[in-house]
Amino acid sequence: MLLSTAAILRDSPGTSCVTTHEVASSVNTAILGGQIKPPTYPFSPPSEGPSGPRKLDSSPPAMAYHHSRFSPIGSQNQTFLPFRLVHSEGFLTKMFGRRDAAFFIGTLFKVNSRNLYLVGNMPEYLSGLMVQSPSNLDARADAIRPDNQPLWLLDMIAQPMYQVVPQKMWTPPNQSDWHRYVEQASLHLPVFFIQNDGAAGLPLVRALAGDTASLRGANMPAPLGGGHSTQIRIAWPGYDSWERQIQIRDQTRQRNEITLERFAKVVSGVVDRFLTDASSTATPDGPWRVGHAGITRDNVFIVGAVQVSAGGWMPILQVNIPPIVTSTH
C-alpha cells in the first residue's frame, strides 16, 4: 500500500498544500533511492513549469524497464543492464521533466521504482524503453526477448531533430478523486503511434487527413481500457490547461474499441482544435507561442498519448522548431 503524502512531505508552517513538483522531487530522491514508496496524492499541479524546449543531452543507449528482478542474458554486447528512466532521454522525461516522470512511473506501476530496470535494443524497437511486467494484466506484449520473456513498450528515446512539448502532468482537483481515479485505478501504458519503418509519431496534418494506415497495428484496437469516452488534456506551456472529451468506442452495434489509427486521428483533431483556440486568444511571447509568428499545425507531430488518470490522457507532442537551451527540471 502506498504511503500517504503527509507521511513523506510535511508542510512547513503556514503551508497548506504540496505540489506535484515537490512530490516528484521526493520521488526522484527518495523513491529511486529505495527509502520510501511513491506518494499517493500531490494535492495540486506543479506551480511552475519549463518555459521552453529543454537542453538535448547526448542520448544513452536505447533500453527499457521491467519491475522484476534483473536477470541479464546473452553476451556482453547485449544491453540488458540496469538503467533508470529519469536518466534517459525518453519522451516521458522530456514531456514531464525528470522529477514528474519519476512520479508518473510510481502512479503507473504502483511499485517502488528502485525495482525498475531497463532492458533494450530489441530489434522491433531499437529506441524503445520497455517493461517486463505491464501496468495492467490485459496489455498485449509488444516484443519477445530471446529467452521468450515478453516485453511491453513504456517509452521511446526522443530523436533530437524535433523538440518535445513540455507539459505539466495533470492531477485531479481533490484527494478523493486522486485515490479513485489514479491511486486505485489500473492505468494503461502509454500509447505510441509508431510507423512501419520504426519512426515514432507522424505529422499532425497527415493524421488529420487520415493518412494513418502506415502505423504499426493500425487496425488493432487502441489499448485504452474500458469505458465509452475519455478526456484528452493538453497543458501547452504558457497557456491555460485545455481538454476535450472524445469517444473511444465505434458506432457499430457491438460498440467496439476504436482502432489505433482512429485514435491517432481523433487525438490529432483535438490537438488541432487546441491550436486553433490558442491562436485566437492572447498569446504569450516565447518559443511556445501558438499562431501568427509562432507554432502552427504544420510544425506539430503527434507521437502518442499518456494516461494520467482513469478518465484522461495527455498527448505526446513534438514540434520542428529550433532548439532552445534550458535546464531540465
N, C-alpha and C positions, 0 to 999 in steps of 0.2 A: 504494500500500500504506500502511495506517495506521501511524503511528509508535507505538512501544511506550510504555506509560505511564511506564516508567522514564526514557525519553528526555525526558519532559515534566515530570514531577514527581519530584524527588529527595527521598527520605526524609531527614528531619532525624535527627541522631544519636539512637539509641535508638528510632526509629520503624520499625515493621515493615510497615505497610500504608498504603495510600492509599484514601480513601473516595470514593464516588460524589459526595458533596457537594464534596470538594476537586477532583476531576477536573472536575466540571461547572463549577466556578468558573473553572478554566483554560479550559474550552471557551468560556465566556462572554467572557472577557477576551482570550484568545489566538486561538481559532478565528475568532470573529467579527471579530477584527482582522486576520485573514489571515496570522498569523505561523506557525501550525502546523496540522497536521491533527488530527482527533479522536483522543483516546487510545483504546487498544484494550481496556483492562480496568481496572475500578475496584477490584478485589480484595475489596471488602466494601461492603455497603449503607451509605447515609448514617447517621452515628451519631446524628443527631437530625433531627427534622422539625418542621413547624409544629404548634402546639397548638390552633389554632382557625381559623375562616374568615379569609381574607386581606382586606385593605382593597380595596374595589372602586373603582378609579380610573375616571375618565371614559373610556369606550371610544373607541378610534380608529376611523377608517373601516374597514369590512369589506374586507379584502384577502386575498391568497393568495400561496403560494410557487411558484417554479419554480427549478430549479437549472441553468439555461442562461443564455446572455447576455441581459440585459434589453433588451427591444425594445418600447417603448411604441407604442401605436397610437391612432388616433382623436383626438378633440378633447381640450382641456384639462380638460373636465368629467369625463372618464373617469379611474378611479383606478388605472391601470397604472403605479404608482410604486414605487420600492424601499421595502421595509418589512421589518424583522426580526421573527421570531417572538417573541423574548424581550421585545419592546416591545409585543406585542399583549395583548389581554385574552381570549385563546382558552382553551379547556378544557385544552389540554396545559400551558400556562403556569400556570394556576390549580391544576391537579392535581399537577404535579410541582415547581412552583416554577420561576423563570426559569432558574437555572443547570442544573438537571437536565433541563428541557425542551430546552435547547440541547444537552446531552449526548445526549439521546434522538434529536434530529434527526441528529446525527453518526452514531449507530449505525444509524439507519434508512436514510439515503441514502448513507452511506459516502463523503461528499464534504466538501470544505472549505465550511463553512456561510457563508463570505463570498460564495459564489457563489449563495446562495439569495435570491430576491426574491419579493415579494408582488405578486399581481395580484388584482383583486377586483371586487366589486359585480356579479357575474354574476346575471342575472335569476332563475336557478333556485336560487341560493344567495346571497342578499343579505348574509348574515352569514358566508359561507364563506371559509376560508383555503385556497387551492388551489395545486396544483403543476402545472407544465407538463411535468414528467417524473416518472413514478411510481417507487416504490422497487423494483418488480418488474415484469417485462415483460408478465405476463398480467393485469394490473389493467385493469378496464373503465373507460373515461373517464366522468366524471360530467357534464361540460359541454363546450361548444364555444365558443371565442371568436369574435368577428365575422370574424377573419381565418382561421377554420377550424382554429385551434390547439386541440387537445384539452386539457382540464384535469382534474385529479384532486383530490378533496377530501382535504385534510390535517387541517384543524381548523375549528372554528367559534367565533365570538365568543360567549362565555357571557353569557346575559341576566342582568341584575343582580337579578331578583326572587328567585332561588334561589342558594344557596351551593354551590360546587363542593367536593366532599370531597377534601381534600389527601391524597395518598398518596406514600410513598417508592417510587421506581421499583425494581422487583425486579431483582436481578442474580444470575447463577449463583454457586455457592459457591466455585468454584476457577477458575484461569486457563485450564485446558484446556477446561472447559465453556464459558467465555466465548468462546474462539476458535471453538469448534464451533457453539454454539447462538445466538451473537449476531454476532460479528465476521464469520464466514464464512457466515452464514445470509442468505437473501433474505427479509427481513421485509416484512410487508404494511402498507399504510397503515391508519390507524385506521378502524374501522367505526362509523358513526353511525346511530342509529335516528331517522330524520327522518320526521315525519308529512307527509301530503299537503299540509297548509297551510304547510309550511316550518318548523314548530316542531321544535326538536331535543329528542328524548327523550320519554318518557311515564311516567306514574306507575307505580311498581312494582306496585301492586295490580292495575292494568289489565293489565300484562304477565303477571302470574301467572295471571290469569283467561283468558288467551289473546286478549285484546282488542288484537290487533296487526295486524289487516287494514288499518288506516289508514296503515301505514308505506309510504314510497316503496320500490318494489321488493320488497314483502313476499314475493312468491313466487319471487324470484330467488335463486340460490344465494348464500349468505353468502361473501364473499371471504376465506376463512380459510386458503387454501393446501392442500397435501396432508395426508395422514395421516388417521387414523380417530378420534383423540381429541386433546384438549389440556387444559391446566390453566388454570383461572380462579383468579387470585391477587388477594387483597384485602389491602391494608395500611391499614386504617382507623386513623386517629390515636388513639393511646392503647391500642391492642390489639395482640396478637401477630399476625404475618403469618399469613394463613389461606388455604388453597387447596383446590380440589376438581377432580377430573377429569370432563370431560364428553365425550360422543360427538359428533363433528361430521359423521357420515355417517348417512343414514337407514337404515331397516330393509328397504328394497326389495332385490330380488335384485341390482340394479346398484350398491347401496351409494352412492347419490348424495350429494353435499354437502347438508347441511341448508339450508333456506331462511333468509332473513334474519329472518322473523317467528319461525321456530322457534328460531333462535339467540337472539333477544331473550327469548323465553320461558324457554329453558334458563338463560341467564345470570341472569335475574331469579330463577329458582329457587335458584341458587347464592347470590346476594346475600341472599335471604330466609333461607336456611339459616344464613348467617353471622350475620345479625341475631338469629336465634333462639338460636344458640350463645352469642353475645356477651352477650345479655341474661340468660343463666343463669349467667354467671361473674362474678367480682368486677369491678365496673365502675368506671372512673375518674371523678372529678368533672370538670366542664368541659363545653364546648359540644358535644363529640362523643360524650358518654355515650349508650350504646345501652340501650334497655329502659325500665323504670319511671322516670318523670320525665325521660325522655330521648328519643332519636330512635327511632321505630318505623317499620314498613313503610309506614305512612300518610304519613310525611314524605319518603320517598325517591323520587327519579326516576332512571330508568336512561337514560343518554344515549348510550352506545356502549361500545366496548372498544378497547384499545390493545395491539398485540402487542409484548411486551418481550423475547421470545426465540422460538426456533423452536418451542418447545413450550408457550408460555404467553402468556396475555392478561390484562390488568387492566381491570376495568370502569370506565367514566367515570360518576360518580355526582353527583347534586345532592340537596340537602335544602332544605325550606322552613322553615328556622329563621332567627331574626333575625340580621342581620349583626353580626359582632364585629370591630372594627378591630384588625388585627395587621399587622406588616410582611411584605411578600412577600420570601421568601428567594431 
